[in-house]
Amino acid sequence: MKRRHFLASTGLLTGGAPAQAQGAPIGDGQDHGSFADPKPLVPLQARADRIIHIAVCTRPFRALGPRIQAQRLGRQVVVHNYGHGGSGWSLSWGSAQQAVALALQAHKPHQRDRRMAVIGCGAIGLTSAIVAQRAGFQVRILCRDRPPDVPSASATGVWSPASRICTQEHATPAFEQQWQAMARHSFHQFQNLLGLAGDPVEWTDGYLLSDTPFNQSGAADDDHGHEPDYPYLQRLIPELRPRSQTLQPHEHPFAVPHARRYAQLLFNLPSYTELLLTRFHRNGGTIETRHFESPREWAGLPERSLINATGYGARALMQDHTITPVRGQTARLMPQPGAHYGIRWRGHNLSVVPRRDGTLVQAQDEHDFGNADLTPDRDASVAAVQRLAQLFPA
Ligand SMILES: Cc1cc2nc3c(=O)[nH]c(=O)nc-3n(C[C@H](O)[C@H](O)[C@H](O)COP(=O)(O)OP(=O)(O)OC[C@H]3O[C@@H](n4cnc5c(N)ncnc54)[C@H](O)[C@@H]3O)c2cc1C
């Protein structure tokens, strides 16, 4: 397995990448002068006593790719929309668009009943519900948990449409086409959400750091040995890959010799979720707490159209053992005014995301794949924060 998806999933792949990616050190590999001249960067206060929260959740990974499929169950049509791995937020709009199209296909033209039940209130359920409302459905969400107590709320919140979305062997031409459609549609939807109060979606700068030149492979690669091979899908959407720029040592404050600045699309999950909930309710949507033990229980619902957006919960609910848990943990540092930039330190298993509700520090563990343990490992987060501190020597 490769941890190189850590970078590749966001289009930040460097040396050691597959041939197609090698020509693209970061973004499209060209130096772009389109960045505004930044003010001197405020050093991040990377100290364990600034950790205010540690979140753990499991990515609902399917080697086959997400299940977006209609199924007739008695008088109902259920469209499954689950299994988005590490890309659920990023692909949410495109995936919802495809799911709702399937629901509309199954909806007979003479059928007056426009009621729909969406099972699940995470990234996929909420977005599917809004897209269904726009298509004319009257939507009710039924879910065991609602935000902020859903796994989606513990995600990082960056544009990562190719992160653990399927394995290399299942990246068929048909899948690649479906993925491209989801990624492009989602990306364009996110651009319509910029500039809103609370910054639900925003573009920020990030810094890719390395001890060795970016065109050198080897120890600096973020490879890992315990996951399957993932396809480098970002090559299919070159126009959406982040722009980047090489920096000279005097142009950045980090204690590393090599740095590139990139642009990153970021989702501030608390305010973004709030925006989705507000829009859903404003369109007449309702949310009810329900826990389903089996899909047979859906037969008792009055709605004939259903979307099943139960994420990792689908593994137990649908007995779908094609879903593999991939554990992820983030530590949130107290928000630091003025320090609003991301970091990825190549070869050091460290990623920092400048969310408005705090600076997220993330590291991967070699035992994440297949691991559904939601117990926080504080020591791992403290170690990641200490690694971050090394970039800012006193
Ligand atoms: C550490 C980490 C970082 C991540 N970072 C990113 C990122 O930066 N960008 C990105 O795009 N993606 C990211 N992801 C992936 C993303 O979080 C997931 O793909 C996404 O959350 C899946 O959303 P979902 O709506 O399918 O599932 P969930 O959020 O799990 O929602 C499922 C819903 O279904 C309900 N439910 C489940 N079972 C039942 C049942 N039996 N009966 C009733 N209700 C039920 C739940 O209560 C919940 O409401 C990350 C994941 C992790 C773990």
The ligand as an SDF file (V2000), in Angstrom:
LIG
                    3D

 53 58  0  0  0  0  0  0  0  0999 V2000
   -9.9190   11.5220    9.5060 C   0  0  0  0  0  0  0  0  0  0  0  0
  -10.7590   11.6890    8.2710 C   0  0  0  0  0  0  0  0  0  0  0  0
  -10.5420   12.7900    7.4670 C   0  0  0  0  0  0  0  0  0  0  0  0
  -11.3150   12.9580    6.3230 C   0  0  0  0  0  0  0  0  0  0  0  0
  -11.0950   14.0580    5.5730 N   0  0  0  0  0  0  0  0  0  0  0  0
  -11.8160   14.2700    4.4520 C   0  0  0  0  0  0  0  0  0  0  0  0
  -11.5900   15.4220    3.6780 C   0  0  0  0  0  0  0  0  0  0  0  0
  -10.7550   16.2370    4.0020 O   0  0  0  0  0  0  0  0  0  0  0  0
  -12.3290   15.5850    2.5570 N   0  0  0  0  0  0  0  0  0  0  0  0
  -13.2750   14.6670    2.1700 C   0  0  0  0  0  0  0  0  0  0  0  0
  -13.8870   14.8610    1.1190 O   0  0  0  0  0  0  0  0  0  0  0  0
  -13.5410   13.5780    2.9240 N   0  0  0  0  0  0  0  0  0  0  0  0
  -12.8250   13.3470    4.0390 C   0  0  0  0  0  0  0  0  0  0  0  0
  -13.0460   12.2340    4.7970 N   0  0  0  0  0  0  0  0  0  0  0  0
  -14.0470   11.2710    4.3540 C   0  0  0  0  0  0  0  0  0  0  0  0
  -15.4350   11.6750    4.7200 C   0  0  0  0  0  0  0  0  0  0  0  0
  -15.4630   12.0550    6.0600 O   0  0  0  0  0  0  0  0  0  0  0  0
  -16.4180   10.5110    4.4630 C   0  0  0  0  0  0  0  0  0  0  0  0
  -16.3060   10.0540    3.1490 O   0  0  0  0  0  0  0  0  0  0  0  0
  -17.8300   11.0170    4.7130 C   0  0  0  0  0  0  0  0  0  0  0  0
  -17.9160   11.5060    6.0200 O   0  0  0  0  0  0  0  0  0  0  0  0
  -18.8770    9.9470    4.5150 C   0  0  0  0  0  0  0  0  0  0  0  0
  -20.1070   10.5950    4.7630 O   0  0  0  0  0  0  0  0  0  0  0  0
  -21.4620    9.7960    4.8760 P   0  0  0  0  0  0  0  0  0  0  0  0
  -22.5520   10.8010    4.8690 O   0  0  0  0  0  0  0  0  0  0  0  0
  -21.4940    8.7300    3.8350 O   0  0  0  0  0  0  0  0  0  0  0  0
  -21.3670    9.0180    6.2610 O   0  0  0  0  0  0  0  0  0  0  0  0
  -21.5930    9.4850    7.8070 P   0  0  0  0  0  0  0  0  0  0  0  0
  -21.0360   10.7920    8.1070 O   0  0  0  0  0  0  0  0  0  0  0  0
  -21.1250    8.2970    8.5960 O   0  0  0  0  0  0  0  0  0  0  0  0
  -23.1680    9.5860    7.9600 O   0  0  0  0  0  0  0  0  0  0  0  0
  -23.9520    8.4320    8.0110 C   0  0  0  0  0  0  0  0  0  0  0  0
  -25.3250    8.7990    8.5300 C   0  0  0  0  0  0  0  0  0  0  0  0
  -26.1400    7.6090    8.5060 O   0  0  0  0  0  0  0  0  0  0  0  0
  -26.6670    7.3840    9.8060 C   0  0  0  0  0  0  0  0  0  0  0  0
  -26.8100    5.9250    9.9830 N   0  0  0  0  0  0  0  0  0  0  0  0
  -25.8510    4.9980    9.8630 C   0  0  0  0  0  0  0  0  0  0  0  0
  -26.3940    3.7770   10.0950 N   0  0  0  0  0  0  0  0  0  0  0  0
  -27.7050    3.9630   10.3690 C   0  0  0  0  0  0  0  0  0  0  0  0
  -28.7770    3.1110   10.7040 C   0  0  0  0  0  0  0  0  0  0  0  0
  -28.6120    1.7990   10.8050 N   0  0  0  0  0  0  0  0  0  0  0  0
  -30.0150    3.6550   10.9080 N   0  0  0  0  0  0  0  0  0  0  0  0
  -30.1930    4.9900   10.8190 C   0  0  0  0  0  0  0  0  0  0  0  0
  -29.2040    5.8480   10.5230 N   0  0  0  0  0  0  0  0  0  0  0  0
  -27.9750    5.3450   10.2920 C   0  0  0  0  0  0  0  0  0  0  0  0
  -25.6680    8.0120   10.7440 C   0  0  0  0  0  0  0  0  0  0  0  0
  -26.2660    8.2550   12.0240 O   0  0  0  0  0  0  0  0  0  0  0  0
  -25.3450    9.2800    9.9640 C   0  0  0  0  0  0  0  0  0  0  0  0
  -26.3720   10.2290   10.1600 O   0  0  0  0  0  0  0  0  0  0  0  0
  -12.3110   12.0110    5.9590 C   0  0  0  0  0  0  0  0  0  0  0  0
  -12.5380   10.9090    6.7850 C   0  0  0  0  0  0  0  0  0  0  0  0
  -11.7560   10.7360    7.9240 C   0  0  0  0  0  0  0  0  0  0  0  0
  -12.0110    9.5620    8.7860 C   0  0  0  0  0  0  0  0  0  0  0  0
  1  2  1  0
  2  3  1  0
  2 52  2  0
  3  4  2  0
  4  5  1  0
  4 50  1  0
  5  6  2  0
  6  7  1  0
  6 13  1  0
  7  8  2  0
  7  9  1  0
  9 10  1  0
 10 11  2  0
 10 12  1  0
 12 13  2  0
 13 14  1  0
 14 15  1  0
 14 50  1  0
 15 16  1  0
 16 17  1  0
 16 18  1  0
 18 19  1  0
 18 20  1  0
 20 21  1  0
 20 22  1  0
 22 23  1  0
 23 24  1  0
 24 25  2  0
 24 26  1  0
 24 27  1  0
 27 28  1  0
 28 29  2  0
 28 30  1  0
 28 31  1  0
 31 32  1  0
 32 33  1  0
 33 34  1  0
 33 48  1  0
 34 35  1  0
 35 36  1  0
 35 46  1  0
 36 37  1  0
 36 45  1  0
 37 38  2  0
 38 39  1  0
 39 40  1  0
 39 45  2  0
 40 41  1  0
 40 42  2  0
 42 43  1  0
 43 44  2  0
 44 45  1  0
 46 47  1  0
 46 48  1  0
 48 49  1  0
 50 51  2  0
 51 52  1  0
 52 53  1  0
M  END
$$$$
